């Protein structure tokens, strides 16, 4: 699926109610917290639940596309900027 198709699906699920930055940050932290719980299980010598990790990573990706749009940003542009930043960061490390 393309980013635009995912955004359309997200709008079909969540409707046109837009989240503001504080709400986006809180929702992102909920996902991060769920991932942290899985990481803690791994650190404590219990296997992480792969299905939960996959679901939360998917939530992060799928939600971030909608959040970009909610905040008035083009998700494709946001992804391009992130790729550029990560490339620049990595090139400084090597």
C-alpha positions in Angstrom: 0.0 0.0 0.0 1.1 3.5 -0.6 1.2 6.2 2.1 -1.8 7.9 0.5 -3.8 4.7 0.5 -2.9 4.1 4.2 -4.0 7.7 5.0 -7.3 7.1 3.2 -7.8 3.9 5.3 -6.9 5.7 8.5 -9.5 8.4 7.7 -12.1 5.7 7.0 -11.3 4.2 10.5 -10.9 7.4 12.5 -13.0 9.9 10.5 -12.1 13.6 10.1 -11.5 14.5 13.8 -8.0 15.9 13.9 -5.6 15.4 16.8 -3.5 18.3 18.0 0.2 18.0 18.8 -0.3 17.3 22.6 -2.7 14.5 21.8 -0.4 13.1 19.1 2.5 13.1 21.6 0.5 11.3 24.3 -0.7 8.7 21.8 2.8 8.1 20.6 3.9 7.6 24.2 1.2 5.0 24.7 2.7 3.0 21.8 6.2 3.6 23.1 5.1 2.4 26.5 3.6 -0.8 25.0 7.0 -1.4 23.2 8.8 -0.7 26.5 6.8 -3.4 28.3 7.9 -5.9 25.6 11.5 -4.8 25.9 11.3 -5.1 29.7 10.1 -8.7 29.3 13.1 -9.4 27.1 15.5 -7.8 29.5 14.0 -9.9 32.4 14.7 -13.1 30.4 11.1 -13.6 29.3 10.5 -13.7 25.6 8.9 -10.6 24.1 5.5 -11.3 22.5 6.4 -11.0 18.8 2.8 -10.5 17.9 2.5 -7.5 20.3 5.8 -6.0 19.1 4.7 -6.3 15.4 1.3 -4.8 16.3 2.8 -1.8 18.1 5.3 -1.1 15.4 2.5 -1.2 12.9 0.5 1.1 15.2 3.4 3.5 15.2 3.7 3.5 11.4 0.0 3.6 10.6 -0.8 6.2 13.2 2.1 8.5 12.3 0.8 8.8 8.8 -2.5 10.0 10.1 -0.9 12.2 12.7 1.2 14.0 10.1 -1.9 14.8 8.2 -3.8 15.8 11.4 -1.1 18.4 12.0 -1.3 19.7 8.4 1.9 18.0 7.2 2.3 15.9 4.1 3.2 12.4 5.3 5.4 11.8 2.3 7.4 15.0 3.0 7.8 13.9 6.6 9.1 10.6 5.5 11.5 12.2 3.1 12.8 14.6 5.8 13.3 11.6 8.2 15.2 9.7 5.6 17.5 12.7 4.9 18.1 13.2 8.6 18.9 9.5 9.2 21.2 9.4 6.2 23.0 12.6 7.4 23.3 11.2 11.0 24.7 7.9 9.8 27.2 9.5 7.4 28.6 11.5 10.4 29.0 8.2 12.4 31.1 6.5 9.7 
